[in-house]
């Protein structure tokens, strides 16, 4: 997934693994993690988005890993 591409609004070197969070469409004061920083070209350059891992596409795998270590996955459901 790509995001950013606006001057000064993107990740840079050392940000890999950081979250991409967006305002929740359901709750005004809540944010949802939609991605994880994968890689990018440059730092906050106009028209050059960063590349992120799409968390929703990996949700089933993430849940399986967390359940495998007895983590309660209901704490992060919408």
Secondary structure as UniProt FT lines:
FT   STRAND          2..4
FT   TURN            7..8
FT   TURN            13..14
FT   TURN            16..17
FT   STRAND          19..23
FT   TURN            28..29
FT   STRAND          31..39
FT   TURN            46..47
FT   STRAND          49..54
FT   HELIX           55..58
FT   HELIX           59..68
FT   TURN            69..70
FT   HELIX           73..76
//
